[in-house]
């Protein structure tokens, strides 16, 4: 019996050990190679066959002929081209032709299952050999140590939360790769090689110090054996005009950023902004409406508390910074003050970057097909009179997000969060420090007013390398027996999102189209204790419209070399409160109101109350000056029409036409479409 058990254990061990071996694709001419030689043989044979077959089009310029190709050796034994960086259409067509002619091969396997493998191939051959993307960090470490671009790519720095940045990244991704929690960090993401290669391709041929610093590089670069530092001045200088009585609108932001890396495992960044600005009338009005209870005349949405400056303008300092540490490829730890985003869309029903910065601690764990994110937030209730210390009431949030790549094309995510306020008998509750527990039972056990728990689910599916769909559904509170029928029970509080993206649309390189639908039922994100609503600095932590709305969005974005353009349309309805002497009920659109003030228990519908029709259109175009700081010269035009049944105390009815142009370091999203 002992020998039988020992033999069985040994057999199982051998089976597991063998099944976990990853085998490289077997290309024509590599059939007789040993297992450990398949990688070298595959890379050499594929690149040689490509270079022999590829014919450079006669009309292609030298600049267009330095390019790279992101491709997949798929699990079906065929090649699939994901991205070609050249701006010449004939080169792109020639690349497609060559890869279609390459012979079929035996696909790579892992745990005895066929898998996709992604690679980058450079042209001409003298630039670089073919590179497997999962080995990009080894490639980076062997390249020029003086390259600032490669230093950043090999760090734990966060990729700036800029819409255009992430469109570029997602366009390179053939399969699912845990894209639902942003910002990403450079080092942990296997597709960063393509992104950084694209950034390198944007470099201008400048040898003088001023030329390099203005067009290509960070202003100050300091490096040593185990560290490097970058220091940059940043600006956001805008001038514009809307159709109000203001002579002009403006934004005058001066900033400084320092970022660096220590011993290859610890990265840090800190940015300080000093800003004064006068915006379009509707934006100024909203900033004043959400002002804190004391110590400020306004809260500039997405920025922070402001004081008056000059005529109808605001002065608002902002600071953010963080430390990011990755002890290995499995874990990343971050602590800082900044923004986070959970979702695939332009908006998020879980957590967005539309509100003011907050202090956070994040743990991200990656293994197998799983990415698990723990996020703890330190928030503020600024509409509650400060205590004797003069400090606004503290509130806290704890969030979990589990991302599972169920198949190479399908990703499924689970989300939960809980918010609670600091009180004399409750501070930062250690019960919510548990990284794997469910929050709802804890919140329930503490009493109905001790916390506000939400749960949700998201999914995304890539039909092709260029077309993907995504969705989110969030449940704030659901009564199962009230879900059937059409009674419109008030406590069925949920939010929903559905959207799609089309990269390289209609085979036009770098044209991205996106369509998205969002809705949130009345009273979603609110609570019977307003101190524990889903908000921060009088702004929603999720969708900037709060709740009780439906919205449709269409965005088109195009990039060619350093030129870019964007067009956006937002259409929706939202239900506001009347807030009159005869009708002071809450209709579910203001997440800062107690939902006990509701107007009814049944018959509650999205858009109820003081219904407003909202239409926003925006176009923008410009030129990227410096990729290192994402410094852009741009001009834009925004049109907004707000039409409510009764004039609200939030916005006036009417049309806004707002033209702006300026120079901006585009390192974060700033939303004006509400």
Secondary structure, 3 states (H helix, E strand, C coil): CHHHHHHHHHHHHHHHHHHCCEECCECCCCCCCCHHHHHHHHHHHHHHHHHHHCCCCCCCCCCCCCEEEEEEECCCCCEEEEEECCCCHHHHHHHHHHHHHCCCCECEEECCEEECEEEEEEECCCCCCCEEHHHHHHHHHHCCCCCHHHHHHCCCCECCECHHHHHHHHHCCCCCCCCCEECCECCCCCCHHHHHHHHHHCCCCCCCHHHHHHHCCCCEEEEECCEEEEEEEEEEEEEEEECCCCCCEEEEEEEEEEEEEECCCEEEEEEEEEEEEECCHHHHHHHHHCCCCCCCCEEECCCEEEEEECCCEEECCEEEEEEEECCCCCEEEEEEEECCEECCCCCCCCECCCCCCEEEEEEEEEECCEEEEEEEEEEEECCCCCCCCCCCEEEEEEEEEEEEECCCCEEEEEEEEEEEECECCECCCHHHHCCCCCHHHHHHHCCCCCCEEEEEEEEEEECCCCEEEEEEEEEEECCHHHCCCCCCCCCCEEEEEEEEEECCHHHCCCEEEEEEEEEECCCCCCCCCHHHCCEECCEECCCCCCCCEEEEEEEEEEEECCEEEEEEEEEEEEEECCCCCCCCCECCCCCCCCHHHECCCCCCCCCCCEEEEEEEEEEEEEEEEECCCCEEEEEEEEEEEEEECCCCCCCCCEEEEEEEEEEEECCECCCCCC
